[in-house]
Amino acid sequence: MVLPFVGSAQTKAKRPNIVYIMSDDHGYQAVSAYGYGLNETPHIDRLGKEGVLFTRATVTNSLCAPSRAVLLTGKHSFVNGKIDNEAKFDWNQDNFAKLLQKNGYQTALIGKIHMDGLPQGFDYSAVLIDQGEYYNPNFVINGTKQQIEGYVTDLTTDMTLDWIAKRDTSKPFCVLYHQKAPHREWLPALRHIQEYTSRTYKEPTTLFDDYQGRGTAAKTAEMHILKHMNWAGDNKIPPAMMDELGIKEYMSWDKAAFNNNLGRMSPEERAKWDAVYDPIMADFKANYAHMSDTELMRWRYQRYMQDYLGTVAAVDDGVGRLLDFLKENELDENTIVMYTSDQGFYLGEHGWYDKRFMYEESLRTPLLVRYPAEIKSGQTSDALVQNLDFAPTLLDYAGVEIPQDMQGESFRNLVNGKEKKWRDAVYYTYYEYPSIHTVKRHYGIRTDRYKLMHFYYDVDEWELYDLEKDPKELNNVYNHPDYAQVRADMHKKLADTRQQYGDSEANDKRFLPTTKR
């Protein structure tokens, strides 16, 4: 039981406000502070320059809705029940926003949550339906559906700033500011389309990966840019042009996605969009018949990056507006601003898009935290923090007792320098198979140097990677004789970690019927 906050008025005044920013599918490679050179995100980067940037933050389950459930509850998917995008989330269970509410905070959730039901724990909620729409989207505001004209990323920012401006100033506040972007299908704001479609992006060294050093799971996943990405919905080739060129749909909803997404635009918006995209498509049409698979892969990669990174630009704009707003209203010094994503994302590495795997690009997530009252600026941390830790950390900063059944740990004392000891391994689970993208079920642990994964259900395969010698995870060394002792140590570590969190083979089997399709 959590008792109401009864601290003194002076103590209450010192409690920080909280702005938790979560984008969707924003790979750390597309945050310029991480040094990959793909794009510029100066406003997100500010959070690291004026606070702390985590270089090895990870998720417990690389999937949209399960990641949000872990954020809210501070518990692994197999505990909070939201193991995949199809499983129902029980809003009646405790979450950190409810605890903040009970302890005097005013709370809000604005943007994407991707879970059915009226959100609990929030004085105000304005959430997108399912994945949401980029143009002229529908929001459910305190339970009532409403279409709002505009671009979703800007609208989410507008609504967040408006809520903060109109809040009850006698209370500290916590707002979950959740962007849809850069989730597929990627539709940038009109102000960014000319700039980003004019750029050429450096290809990752593994764009043409043949998966020879990996097991069945990597070879059978269906998230290859050339083979599995949608032509119309993702690459914006008009359906009529697909028919004319004889290009077949991979997903049955490909053409419908194009028509539905662009069909939401006003005539004026569509005219501006077509003025930029029509010449791109005309050029593709003229060259398609003579393009090799290699050339098509390269073309599709560039189209992917142009639109994906174009949507990120508006997210960064929003962070800039937020930071300026906090400063102008003298809220910047006593407000925690945390930026992260619901997971990582493949930006062409291994020839892939999407996420789901425990490989680094989807396991890792960006994490930057600014809180001038306590966090020293310019820090970098390589600690193995997880999204499992967000709820207990925010409760800790707010002075609210962390429930014993939360499985994460507060990293407050890690970033303020009071403690150096931290976990030496993170635990991961993935359940959404058989399903879209056909990424097989697996679980595993990652330590400072090694990663052990077990793929199960319709296979029984183990993979072990030496991240120091093989950071791109190209060679599974599970059966290599030189790694026999490492393998044994990692198996013991995995068994101990599963026991620590309450997971087991019985749990694996318990969830098999839930998502089998």
C-alpha positions in Angstrom: 0.0 0.0 0.0 1.3 3.5 -0.9 0.3 6.2 1.5 -0.4 9.8 0.3 2.6 12.1 0.2 2.7 14.0 3.5 6.0 15.8 3.3 6.5 19.5 4.2 5.6 22.3 1.8 9.4 22.8 1.3 9.9 19.2 0.4 7.0 19.2 -2.0 8.4 22.3 -3.7 11.6 20.4 -4.4 9.9 17.4 -6.0 10.8 17.5 -9.7 8.4 17.7 -12.6 8.8 14.9 -15.1 8.6 15.0 -18.8 9.1 11.5 -20.2 9.5 11.6 -24.0 9.1 8.3 -25.9 9.3 8.1 -29.7 8.4 4.9 -31.6 11.1 2.8 -33.4 13.7 5.5 -33.1 17.0 3.7 -33.4 19.9 5.1 -31.5 21.8 5.3 -34.8 19.4 8.1 -35.8 20.3 10.3 -32.8 23.3 12.3 -33.8 24.7 12.3 -30.3 25.6 8.6 -30.8 27.9 9.5 -33.6 26.6 7.5 -36.6 26.4 10.5 -38.9 23.1 9.7 -40.5 21.2 12.8 -39.5 21.2 15.8 -37.1 19.1 15.9 -33.9 20.5 18.9 -32.1 17.6 19.3 -29.6 17.6 15.7 -28.5 21.4 15.9 -28.3 21.1 18.8 -25.9 19.7 16.4 -23.3 22.9 14.5 -23.3 25.1 17.6 -23.4 23.2 19.1 -20.4 22.7 15.7 -18.7 23.6 12.1 -19.3 23.7 10.0 -22.4 23.5 6.2 -21.9 25.4 4.2 -24.5 24.1 0.8 -23.7 20.5 1.2 -22.6 18.4 -1.7 -23.7 14.8 -3.0 -23.7 13.4 -6.2 -22.2 11.2 -7.0 -25.2 11.7 -5.2 -28.5 8.1 -4.5 -29.5 5.9 -1.5 -29.3 3.1 -2.3 -26.8 5.1 -4.6 -24.5 7.8 -2.0 -24.1 5.2 0.6 -23.0 3.8 -1.9 -20.5 7.3 -2.5 -19.1 7.7 1.3 -18.8 4.5 1.7 -16.9 4.8 -1.3 -14.5 8.6 -1.7 -14.0 8.0 -5.4 -14.6 9.0 -7.9 -17.4 6.4 -8.8 -20.0 5.8 -12.3 -18.5 4.9 -10.6 -15.3 2.8 -7.7 -16.4 1.0 -9.9 -19.0 1.6 -7.8 -22.1 3.9 -10.2 -23.9 3.1 -9.1 -27.4 1.1 -6.6 -29.4 -2.0 -8.9 -29.3 -2.2 -9.7 -25.6 -4.5 -7.5 -23.5 -2.9 -5.1 -21.0 -4.6 -5.0 -17.6 -4.9 -1.4 -16.7 -6.1 -2.4 -13.3 -2.6 -3.4 -12.2 -0.4 -0.8 -10.6 1.7 1.5 -12.7 4.1 4.3 -11.7 1.7 7.1 -12.9 -0.9 5.8 -10.5 1.6 6.0 -7.7 2.6 9.5 -8.6 -1.1 10.5 -8.6 -1.6 9.0 -5.1 1.4 11.0 -4.0 0.3 14.5 -5.2 1.4 14.6 -8.8 -0.8 15.8 -11.7 -0.3 13.3 -14.5 -1.0 13.2 -18.3 -0.5 10.8 -21.2 -0.3 12.4 -24.6 0.4 10.6 -27.9 0.9 6.9 -28.7 0.3 4.1 -26.1 -0.8 1.3 -28.4 -2.9 -0.4 -25.8 -6.7 -0.8 -25.6 -8.8 0.7 -22.8 -8.9 4.0 -21.1 -5.5 4.7 -19.6 -5.4 4.6 -15.8 -3.1 6.7 -13.7 -3.6 9.9 -15.7 -5.6 13.0 -14.9 -5.7 13.7 -18.6 -5.1 11.4 -21.6 -5.1 12.2 -25.3 -4.0 9.0 -27.1 -3.8 7.8 -30.7 -5.9 4.8 -31.7 -3.7 1.8 -32.3 -0.7 2.9 -34.4 -2.2 6.3 -35.1 -2.0 8.4 -38.3 0.6 10.9 -39.5 -1.8 13.4 -41.1 -5.0 14.7 -39.5 -5.1 12.0 -36.9 -7.7 10.7 -34.6 -7.1 11.1 -30.8 -9.1 9.7 -28.0 -9.2 12.5 -25.5 -10.3 11.4 -22.0 -12.3 8.6 -23.7 -13.8 10.6 -26.5 -12.7 10.2 -30.1 -11.8 13.3 -32.0 -10.1 14.0 -35.3 -7.6 16.9 -35.2 -6.2 18.7 -38.3 -2.5 18.8 -38.6 0.7 16.7 -38.5 0.7 14.2 -35.7 4.2 14.9 -34.3 3.4 18.6 -34.1 0.0 18.0 -32.6 1.4 15.8 -29.9 3.9 18.5 -29.0 1.2 21.2 -29.1 -1.1 19.2 -26.8 1.7 18.5 -24.4 2.8 22.1 -24.1 -0.8 23.2 -23.7 -1.4 20.7 -20.9 1.7 21.9 -19.0 0.7 25.5 -19.5 -2.8 24.9 -18.1 -1.8 22.5 -15.3 -2.5 23.0 -11.6 0.6 24.9 -10.6 0.2 23.9 -7.0 1.3 20.3 -7.8 4.4 18.8 -9.5 3.5 17.2 -12.8 4.4 14.2 -14.8 3.6 14.0 -18.5 4.3 11.1 -20.8 4.9 12.8 -24.2 4.7 9.9 -26.7 5.4 10.4 -30.4 4.1 8.1 -33.1 7.1 8.8 -35.3 9.2 7.3 -36.6 7.0 4.3 -36.9 6.1 2.9 -40.4 4.7 3.9 -42.7 7.0 6.9 -42.6 5.4 10.2 -43.7 7.5 13.2 -42.9 6.1 16.6 -42.3 5.7 18.7 -45.4 8.4 21.1 -44.2 11.0 18.4 -44.3 10.2 16.3 -47.4 12.2 18.3 -49.9 15.3 18.4 -47.7 15.3 14.7 -46.7 14.4 13.2 -50.1 17.3 15.2 -51.6 19.9 13.5 -49.4 21.9 10.4 -50.0 22.8 8.2 -46.9 25.8 6.1 -46.2 25.0 2.3 -46.5 25.7 0.2 -43.4 28.5 -2.3 -44.0 26.1 -5.2 -43.4 23.4 -4.0 -45.9 24.1 -7.1 -48.0 24.5 -9.6 -45.1 24.0 -13.2 -46.1 23.4 -14.5 -42.5 25.9 -17.4 -43.0 27.3 -17.0 -39.5 23.8 -17.1 -37.8 21.1 -19.6 -37.2 17.7 -20.3 -38.6 16.0 -17.3 -37.0 18.1 -14.7 -38.9 17.8 -16.6 -42.2 14.0 -16.9 -42.0 13.0 -13.5 -40.6 10.8 -11.5 -43.0 12.0 -7.9 -42.6 14.5 -7.6 -45.5 14.4 -4.2 -47.2 14.4 -5.7 -50.8 12.2 -8.8 -50.2 9.7 -7.8 -47.5 9.3 -4.0 -47.3 6.1 -2.7 -48.8 6.5 -0.9 -52.2 3.5 1.5 -51.9 3.0 2.0 -48.2 6.7 2.2 -47.3 8.5 3.4 -50.4 5.5 5.5 -51.6 5.3 4.0 -55.1 1.7 4.7 -56.3 -0.4 1.5 -56.6 -1.2 2.2 -60.2 2.5 2.4 -61.0 3.0 -0.9 -59.2 0.4 -2.5 -61.5 1.9 -0.9 -64.6 5.4 -2.2 -63.7 4.2 -5.6 -62.6 5.3 -5.2 -59.0 3.4 -7.5 -56.6 2.4 -6.7 -53.1 4.3 -8.5 -50.3 1.8 -7.6 -47.7 -1.9 -7.6 -48.6 -2.4 -4.2 -47.1 0.5 -2.5 -49.0 -1.6 -0.5 -51.5 -4.3 0.2 -48.9 -1.7 1.7 -46.6 -0.7 4.1 -49.4 -4.2 5.1 -50.2 -5.3 5.4 -46.6 -2.3 7.4 -45.4 -2.1 9.9 -48.2 -5.9 9.9 -48.4 -6.0 11.6 -45.0 -4.2 14.7 -46.4 -6.1 17.8 -47.4 -6.0 18.7 -51.2 -3.4 21.4 -50.3 -1.2 19.0 -48.4 -1.5 16.3 -51.1 -0.5 18.8 -53.8 2.7 19.8 -51.8 3.5 16.1 -51.2 3.0 15.1 -54.9 5.2 18.0 -56.0 8.1 16.4 -54.3 7.4 12.7 -54.6 6.0 12.5 -58.2 9.4 13.3 -59.8 11.1 10.6 -57.6 8.6 8.0 -58.7 8.8 9.1 -62.4 12.6 8.5 -62.2 12.1 5.1 -60.6 9.6 4.1 -63.3 12.0 5.1 -66.1 14.8 3.0 -64.6 13.0 0.0 -63.0 13.2 -2.4 -65.9 17.0 -2.2 -66.0 17.7 -2.3 -62.3 19.4 -5.3 -60.8 18.5 -6.7 -57.3 21.6 -4.9 -55.9 20.5 -1.6 -57.4 16.9 -2.1 -56.2 18.2 -2.8 -52.7 20.2 0.4 -52.7 17.3 2.4 -54.1 14.9 1.0 -51.5 17.4 1.7 -48.7 17.7 5.3 -49.7 13.9 5.7 -49.9 13.6 4.1 -46.5 16.2 6.4 -44.9 14.8 9.6 -46.6 11.3 9.1 -45.1 12.4 7.5 -41.8 14.9 10.3 -41.0 12.5 12.9 -42.3 10.0 11.8 -39.6 12.7 12.0 -37.0 13.3 15.6 -37.9 9.9 16.7 -36.6 10.4 14.7 -33.4 13.6 16.7 -32.8 11.8 19.9 -33.6 9.3 19.0 -30.8 12.0 18.4 -28.3 13.4 21.8 -29.1 10.1 23.5 -28.6 9.6 21.7 -25.3 13.0 22.7 -23.9 12.5 26.3 -24.9 9.0 26.2 -23.3 10.4 24.9 -20.0 13.1 27.6 -20.0 10.8 30.4 -20.9 8.5 29.3 -18.0 11.3 28.8 -15.5 10.6 25.1 -15.3 13.8 23.9 -16.8 15.9 23.6 -13.6 13.5 21.5 -11.6 12.2 19.3 -14.5 13.5 15.9 -15.4 13.4 15.4 -19.2 14.0 11.8 -20.3 14.2 10.9 -24.0 14.0 7.4 -25.2 12.3 5.1 -27.7 10.2 2.0 -27.2 13.1 0.0 -28.7 15.8 0.1 -31.2 15.4 -0.3 -35.0 17.2 -1.7 -38.0 18.3 1.1 -40.3 19.6 -1.3 -43.0 21.9 -3.3 -40.8 21.8 -6.9 -41.9 19.6 -5.8 -44.8 16.8 -5.3 -42.3 14.1 -2.8 -41.2 11.9 -3.3 -38.0 13.1 -4.7 -34.7 12.2 -7.8 -32.5 15.5 -9.5 -32.3 17.9 -9.5 -29.4 20.7 -8.4 -31.7 22.2 -5.0 -30.8 20.4 -2.7 -33.2 16.9 -3.6 -31.8 17.9 -4.5 -28.2 19.6 -1.1 -27.6 17.6 2.1 -27.4 18.5 5.7 -27.1 18.4 7.2 -23.6 19.3 10.7 -22.7 18.3 12.3 -19.3 18.5 16.0 -18.3 17.9 17.2 -14.7 20.0 20.2 -13.8 19.1 20.2 -10.2 20.9 16.9 -9.7 22.5 15.4 -12.9 25.8 16.9 -13.8 26.0 17.9 -17.5 28.1 16.2 -20.1 28.0 12.7 -18.7 28.2 9.4 -20.6 27.3 6.1 -19.1 27.9 2.6 -20.4 25.8 1.0 -17.6 23.5 -1.8 -18.6 20.3 0.1 -17.8 16.9 -1.1 -19.2 13.5 0.3 -19.8 12.6 -2.0 -16.8 14.4 0.7 -14.7 12.4 3.8 -15.8 9.5 3.4 -13.4 11.5 2.9 -10.3 14.0 5.7 -11.3 11.2 8.2 -11.8 9.5 7.2 -8.5 12.8 7.6 -6.7 13.3 11.1 -8.0 9.7 11.9 -7.0 10.3 10.7 -3.5 7.8 7.9 -3.8 8.5 4.5 -2.3 9.3 1.9 -5.0 7.0 -1.1 -4.7 8.9 -4.3 -3.9 7.3 -6.2 -6.8 8.9 -3.8 -9.4 11.7 -5.7 -11.0 13.7 -2.7 -12.2 16.2 -0.7 -10.3 16.5 3.1 -9.9 19.6 4.4 -11.6 19.4 7.8 -9.8 22.5 7.2 -7.6 24.3 5.8 -10.6 24.1 9.1 -12.5 24.6 11.3 -9.5 27.8 9.5 -8.6 26.8 8.1 -5.2 27.0 4.5 -6.4 29.1 2.7 -9.0 27.9 -0.8 -8.7 25.3 -1.9 -11.2 23.9 -5.1 -12.8 26.3 -7.1 -14.9 23.7 -8.6 -17.2 20.3 -7.7 -18.8 17.5 -10.2 -19.6 15.4 -10.3 -22.7 12.3 -12.1 -24.0 10.4 -12.1 -27.3 7.1 -13.9 -27.9 5.4 -12.6 -31.0 5.7 -15.7 -33.2 4.2 -17.0 -35.5 3.3 -13.5 -36.6 4.3 -10.6 -38.9 8.1 -10.6 -39.7 8.4 -14.2 -38.5 11.1 -13.5 -35.9 11.2 -16.6 -33.8 10.6 -16.7 -30.1 13.7 -16.3 -28.0 15.2 -15.2 -24.7 18.7 -14.4 -23.5 21.1 -12.3 -21.6 23.7 -9.7 -22.5 26.7 -9.0 -20.3 29.4 -6.4 -20.8 31.1 -8.6 -23.5 28.9 -11.6 -24.4 25.4 -12.4 -25.5 23.6 -15.7 -25.2 20.3 -16.4 -26.9 18.0 -19.4 -27.1 15.5 -19.6 -30.0 12.7 -22.0 -29.3 9.2 -23.2 -30.1 9.6 -24.6 -33.6 13.4 -24.7 -33.3 15.9 -25.3 -30.5 19.0 -23.3 -31.3 21.5 -21.4 -29.3 23.6 -18.4 -30.3 26.6 -16.9 -28.5 28.4 -13.7 -29.5 31.6 -12.1 -28.4 30.6 -8.4 -28.7 34.2 -7.2 -28.2 35.6 -9.2 -31.2 32.4 -9.3 -33.2 30.3 -6.1 -32.5 28.2 -6.6 -35.6 27.2 -10.1 -34.4 28.1 -11.9 -37.6 29.6 -15.1 -36.1 27.8 -17.4 -33.7 30.5 -19.0 -31.6 28.3 -21.2 -29.4 29.9 -24.4 -30.7 33.4 -23.0 -31.0 35.8 -24.9 -28.8 37.6 -21.7 -27.7 34.4 -20.5 -26.1 33.5 -23.7 -24.2 34.1 -22.0 -20.8 32.4 -18.8 -21.8 29.4 -20.9 -23.0 29.2 -22.7 -19.6 29.5 -19.4 -17.7 26.8 -17.8 -19.7 24.4 -20.7 -19.3 24.8 -20.4 -15.6 24.4 -16.7 -15.7 21.2 -17.1 -17.8 19.8 -19.7 -15.4 20.5 -17.5 -12.4 19.0 -14.5 -14.1 15.8 -16.3 -15.2 15.4 -17.5 -11.6 16.0 -14.0 -10.3 13.1 -12.5 -12.4 10.8 -15.5 -12.1 11.0 -16.8 -15.6 11.3 -20.5 -16.7 10.7 -23.1 -19.4 7.3 -23.5 -17.8 6.6 -19.9 -18.4 7.7 -20.2 -22.0 5.2 -23.0 -22.5 2.5 -21.1 -20.6 2.5 -18.3 -23.2 2.7 -20.5 -26.3 -1.1 -20.7 -26.9 -1.6 -16.9 -26.3 0.0 -15.8 -29.6 0.0 -19.0 -31.7 -1.9 -18.1 -34.9 
